[in-house]
Amino acid sequence: MPQDHFLYLYSMRNLSHLPEQKQKEVLEILSIIMEEANPEKVILFGSHAGEKWVEDEYIEDGIRFSYNSDYDFLVVIDKRDSSEKEYAIISHIENRTNHIKNPVNVIVHDIEYINQGLRFSQYFFTDIVRYGVLLSDKRTYQFAEPVILTPQEEKEKARRYFDIWYPQGSEFLVDSENAYNRGSLRNGAFYLHQAAESFYSTALLVYTGYKPKTHNLQKLRTYSKHISSELYLIFTNPVEGEMEYRLFDLLKKGYVDARYKPDYNITKDELYLLIQRVTLMKKVVEEICQKKISAFK
């Protein structure tokens, strides 16, 4: 039996919980992943691994908003491949799947990185291995046996993450406000990017024990979708509304463009609006993280 036909049958059996159209989309994405990554394993995780996916559109204050669950994939590559290859694989897959209605979120790591996370009780990887849908497996490597922490150990670990990353975000937010007050708008945008990155990282580490190797706020925001819709929708997804797009784009570009590109331009009003959003982010992150930490018994 041809390998691609075997993969199709194997994957279809594991996707029977999804509607036919979604099965076709997952298989299309899987085919692209196989071409671009030559992976050891591919796992579908998140809401589409079960029946919790959401596709919603609504109108608020005359603006139409959309919220669609991502297709989330963990792509496991050979331990001999470099981190540079990980970034290239992600970029190629994203470029080839941007026509699909639901956002496609691909995480690429080598097997040793994932096994190290499992041994460290990184519950992001533990949950994917335990609850994800295995779509492809060369069976060259095995996942390590996850180390299970006690609830008290989990609580202490989450608290340590919060105590490092949340104050860091708060300090960057103050730096941004000070830059705003003295009219240093580009510096204010950079500090605000750092604040937002720190707050997203706080939530991700407290909830999953995992922080992706990126400064890209769009990716960090996407990962946060599984944690809190309130956090995710601080920056909304308007089908209509150029201002929403511009604000988040200015924040995303604060890391590089605000420091190094002369054509980066942000007004005082725009920076003020962004400071308000990131201040709200700080509040939401504190609330959801304290709730998570308190839940460990």
Buried (B, 14 or more C-beta within 10 A) or exposed (E): EEEEEEBBEBBBEBBEEBEEEBBEBBBBBBBBBBEBBEBBBBBBBBBBBEEEBEEEEEEEEEBEBEBBBBBBBBBBBBBEBEEEBBEBBBEBBBEBBEEBEBBBBBBBBBBEBBBBBBEBBBBBBBBBBEEBBBBBBEEEBEBBEBEEBEEEEBBBBBBEBBEEBBEBBBBBBEBBBEBBEEEBBBBBBBBBBBBBBBBBBBBBBBBBBBBBEEBEBEBBBBBBBBBBEBBBBBBBBBEEBEEBEEBBBBBBBBBEBBBEEEEBEBEEEBBEBBBEBBBEBBEBBBEBBBEBBEEBE
